[in-house]
């Protein structure tokens, strides 16, 4: 409720109004259309806001994710708005550089990894 009411502090929101406002797709804009229309809509939004990612909420799971993967992503790739391949390596290596695929000591999780490997060998 706080996120909604901060956006429009003069309005008195009812629970029903909040549910209707965020009921499909969350707080962000709801894009509706065919795969060939949606990238145009999302491009307009990203060019206005300088956003360079894709955050997709859902109304139906897993159906919406399947539709996005099978229909929207190929159209975005075709238009150069979504990457077709990923760089090799773990996310940690992409964030912190080569050779940093795993946590190192003194991080507590580094010790846990060795414990799990020893248990698996038993």
MOCOR-V142607 format. One record per pair of residues at least 4 apart in sequence whose C-alpha atoms are under 7 Angstrom apart, sorted by the first residue. I is the first residue (numbers start at 1). GAP is how many residues later the second one is. D is the distance in whole Angstrom. If there is no record, write none. Layout:
# MOCOR-V142607
I,GAP,D
I,GAP,D
This chain:
# MOCOR-V142607
1,4,6
2,4,6
3,4,7
4,4,7
5,4,5
13,4,6
13,5,7
14,4,6
15,4,6
16,4,6
17,4,6
18,4,6
19,4,5
22,4,4
22,5,5
24,35,6
25,5,6
25,32,5
25,33,6
25,34,6
26,31,7
31,7,7
32,6,7
33,4,6
33,5,6
34,4,6
35,4,7
35,36,6
35,37,5
35,40,6
36,39,7
37,4,7
38,4,6
39,4,6
39,37,6
40,4,6
41,4,7
42,4,6
43,4,6
44,4,6
45,4,6
46,4,5
46,5,5
46,6,7
58,6,6
59,5,7
60,4,5
61,4,7
62,4,6
63,4,6
64,4,6
65,4,6
66,4,6
67,4,6
67,5,7
68,4,5
68,5,6
69,4,5
70,4,7
71,4,7
72,4,6
73,4,6
74,4,6
75,4,6
76,4,6
76,5,5
76,6,5
77,4,6
77,5,5
77,6,6
77,7,6
89,4,6
89,5,7
90,4,6
90,11,6
91,4,6
92,4,6
92,8,6
92,9,5
93,4,5
93,5,5
93,6,7
93,7,5
93,8,5
96,4,6
103,4,7
103,6,7
103,7,5
104,6,6
105,5,6
108,4,7
109,4,6
111,4,7
112,4,6
113,4,6
114,4,6
115,4,6
116,4,6
117,4,6
118,4,7
